[in-house]
Amino acid sequence: MQHAPAAELQTTTGMDHRKLLMWLFLGSECLFFGSLIATYLLYRNKTEEIGIGPIPSDLYDIPFTSVSSFVLLMSSVTMVLALAAIQRGDRRGTQAWLLATALLGMSFLAGQAFEFTEFYRQGLSLDTNLFGTTFYVLTGFHGAHVSIGVLILLSLFVMTLRGRLTPANSINVELIGLYWHFVDVVWIVIFTLIYLVQT
Amino acid sequence: MAGATIGERPGTLRDALRDVRDQTAGYSGIWSWITTVDHKRIGIMYGVTAFVFFLAGGIEALVIRLQLATPNGGVVNADQFNQLFTMHGTTMIFLVVMPLSAAFFNLLVPLMIGARDVAFPRLNAFSYWVFLGAGIFMNVSFFTGGNIFQGELGAPGAGWFGYAPLTLNQFSPGHGIDYWAFGLLILGIASMASGFNFIVTIINMRAPGMTFFRMPLFIWMTLVTSFLIIFAMPIITVALFQVLADRLFGANFFNAELGGTPLLWQHMFWLFGHPEVYILILPAMGIVSEVFATFARKPLFGYPFVVFSGVAIGLMSWGVWAHHMYTTGLGSVANSAFGFTTLLIAIPTGIKIFNWIATLWGGSISLKTPLLFAVGFLAMFVIGGLTGVMHSMVPSDYQQQDTYFVVAHLHQVLLGGALFGLFSGVYYWFPKFTGRLLNEKWGQLHFWLMFIGFNVTFQPMMISGMLGMPRRISTYSEGLGWEFWNMLSTVGAFLIAVSVLVFMYNVVISLRSKERAGDDPWDGRTLEWAIPSPPPVYNFAEIPQVKELDDFWHTKYVENEQGQLVRVVAGAAEQAEEAEDDAHHDIHMPSPSYFPIIVASGFPFIAFGFMYDFALLPVGAVVMLVGLYGWALEPATE
């Protein structure tokens, strides 16, 4: 007789339902972040015109944010290594790389928390001006996505400790991997458009 | 884990079916509905719930019409009037037409593609519970959004498209808009979850042999609609977050003093809102495509053209949003460009209409209630579409903007179009899911009352609009020439209300009737008619093998040498099935689960937490986390 996992593979396209779902979800997320980024770009020069509160060039610390961006990008590498490890049945490796990815994600979040408090200390809050409004909401939503990713990574890490993650259900790691890479790519866009291009 | 999986031992098909029946025999009572993951039950819940909201939205409309029946009407005050039209619009769009379409998706998609359930049954249940919670959440605003003890109604009053900055605290004090914005956010989650679900189901769970171009047209339209949903909803989500950030946390997205612009909201809302229009109409187009083919006893004329037109409409709907904004001063270049793209949409729409007419042409037509409603759809939608073409012309639109002419147009496409199509579907598929036909005589009465009532309501609005009557005014003075037309609209609205009562009576007597419809009362073409009515929990005892479009029809009829259709001798098909009965079978049905409703119940806590007391936030978060972890760790079927 056939067992459930084998039956699940019998899809019309041969692609796992959950993987297809994740791709669709990420497509949908593009519109979500697209709208937030468009809002930021629409209002980019407004704050300077109005002249109330700090503007981006007063606050951005590009070297610092570059480092935390690098940290987030490196977490994509460890994510790939985690998937490779689970697929070849290397439990130790899976645990190590999952944990490393989560830690790198948390370092990025710590950097963001530092940046937010620093900006706040220098007089930029959500209600100061349009820069504050658009910056905090955009990067805040990105941070929320990273946080959810970290939560899922840690949950998977706990699952590996209990031996509940096997090569047969490595799809779980693959799915969070897709999500994690997407969140990274979004950060590359944000970092470029919001931090680096400031005209 | 209790569930309907069998197959610990290899068995015959008959054993497998008996096992599923045994394990689902105890599925009754309210708990079985709360934990159900069966797409048919979820579809029925969607339909019934949406109908209840339809009654609520309808009563709101009747009060509006009473108020406007005569000049200087005194039924409600201006503030209450604003709330009524806002809730009427929001309810009818988000709590009636969308979920009614979702009801049909749920009921029909697995049956039409030859699957046992959707790809994610628990996610499907989750969509329903989120929708139900958001619908109730929005409607309690009447009582909790303002100070009810001082006789104040507290529902949102900024219109269904909630233009900022009208929605900000300064102009909309109280909690009404918060209810509206959170309600739509939560509904968006439900819609997106079901959008993902149906796309994956349609792409990934088709029966062997069912290629994309053998899919029934309703499935195609479901697919296009679902794509529109998953790409349009995130945009309105962001816009609603922005309004809420401004209202609750003092952000400045729409604060003109600091450079914020109301156009941001309008662009985002209509970039969502125009695809939304097609989210509302495409499912109805799918339904009537099935109905025309069945009741003309002909294949759908120009099937690939209708498919591609539907896809083209879906794609083009992303490039027309600014035609809602001609009068905001975008400039003549932008206005002309959007006018042009809007005109282009008339082409695929026209192609569909001509193909439907050609389907009826020369068919052996059986003019039953489903076809009546479908023809009503066709006629009313043509008028609605043509008035839409009028609006696409910028100078013409300048005259019509914000008048009752626009109100007439949008009801022409949404009520005369979408709702007529949905009623056509109700009459068509009612026997499949209840085992009983809706009474034909009462059905015809329902149709004619509704059709006449509809025209008496909305054609006069075209005239009152042309006479300059603005929309959203709570009253008007005598002597403007609007009295007669408004009275006529009110009479018509009550005729529609009577027709709805006739429909409800029809449902009751039909359900009580002892007469059974049988499996295939309309001589249908698609797979759902091949199985018993109501369908068993596993839908198909044997997953069908599909060889062509309208496969079920071709198992019933073959062409003889003269090219005439001849009925296949009954029993031949069954014998073939018997022969395969010795093969090994096991049917995996998803287990019931209460985690979807737990996760769904967290959302209102979060919303109330932001609105009233942050202490509710951790409660909502814990509820959702518990639900999510339970969900993730619970095996779907074991």
Interface residues (C-beta under 8 A of the other chain):
Chain A: M1 Q2 A4 A7 T11 T12 T13 M15 H17 L20 L21 L24 F25 G27 S28 E29 L31 F32 S35 L36 T39 L42 Y43 K46 T47 E49 I50 I52 L126 D127 N129 L130 G132 T133 T134 V137 F141 S155
Chain B: T5 G7 R9 P10 A119 F120 M192 F196 N197 I199 V200 I203 N204 M205 R206 M210 I230 F231 A232 M233 P234 I235 T237 V238 A239 F241 Q242 A245 F249 G250 A251 N252 F253 N255 L258 G259 G260 T261 L264 M268 H584 D586 H588 Y629 A632 T637 E638
